[in-house]
């Protein structure tokens, strides 16, 4: 059986790849900002598109998990301040992504029916036919 990592672990792996070599006590806001800028420009490290930007949402989720982890470190008195607390995604990055983001139209009735028919178990056909 293959165990998958929880999503929050995968999200933090992105941060660990860029900041993991820096001691927690030596981490600065500038390090976090540099990581954020790198992730928005070249952050994808796997797959066919390695070296391409991560989405604003992916970077935002990673920053949120980092802020949470550093908040716990402050609570445990491993560090005195959360250096990521005030790091945010620049407004221009959000605007650029909105401009280039492809809008995916919702499925029409035919497409929904085709999908349902492709996944239904014959034993449950009566249940799905009422939908």
N, C-alpha and C positions, 0 to 999 in steps of 0.2 A: 504494500500500500504506500502510495506517495503522499506525503503530508505537504500541503501548501502552506506558505507563510500567510499570516494574517495581513490584510491590506495595510494596516498601519506600519507593520514591519517593512513591507516593500516600499512604502512611501519614505520611511526614514533611511532606507538603503541609499536612496538618491543623495540625501544629505551626507551620509557617512562617506560616500565615495569622494565627495569634494572637501569635506571638513574633518574627516575621521583621523587624519594624521596630526591634527592640532590638539594639544592638551586642553581639556575643558577649562582650566584656569587661565589659559593663554588666549582663548577665543575672544574675539572682539566683534563689535558691530560691523566693522569694515570687512572682516572675514565673511560674515553672513551676507552682507550686501554684494561682495564679490561673487560668492556662490550663487546668489539669486540672479545676478546679471549673466553669469556663465550658463546657468540652467535655462534662462530665457533665450539664450543665443545658441547653445550647443549641447544642452543637457541630456539628450537621448543617448544612452550608452549601449543599448542592445537592439537587435533586429536589423532590418534592411536599411533603416533610416538613421543609423547611429551618427551622432554629431549634429543632428538637426535640433531645433528648439523644442523644448517641452512646452505644453500649453500653459497658459496663465493659470488655469485651474489646477493643473498638476503641481506647479511651483507653489501656488497658494496653499494647497493641502500639505505639501512638504514643509513649508514655513510654519504652518499651524502646528504640525506635529513637533517640529523643532522647538517652537515657543513653549509648547506643553512640556516637553522633556526638560528644557532649561528651567521652567517654572518649578518642576519637581526638584531639580538640583538646588535651586535657591531654598526651597522648603527644607531640604535635607542639609543645608548649609555647606554644600560642596562648592558653591560659588556665591558671591554676594549679590550680583545683579543678573537679570536675564538680558543678555546682550542682543537677543533677537526680538525683544518685545516691541520695538518701534520700527522694525524693518517691514516694509510693505511692498506690494507690487506697484511700480510706477504707473501713473494714469495713462501715459502714452502707450505703454505695452498693452494695457487693457483695450484702448481705443484701436490700436493696430490689429489686434486679434479679432475684434468685432467686425472690422472692415473686411478682413480676409476670410473670415469663417464662412464656410459653405452652409447654407441653410438647407436642411434635409426636410422635404415635405412629408407630411404624415401619410400613412398608407390609405389607399382608397378601399372601398368595401370588397372589391374583387381580390386585392392583394391580401387583405386580412383573411378572407375565406380560404384562399390558396394556402396561406401559411398554416391555418388551423387544420386543414385537411392533410397537410404534409406531416403534422406532428401527432395527430390524434391516434390513440390506441383504439383498434376496432371495438374493443369491449366497452369503451366510453362514448362511442359514436352518438348514441341517443342523447346523452348529456350535452354534447357540443352542438348538435343539430338544433337545439332550442335557442342558441345564442344569436 
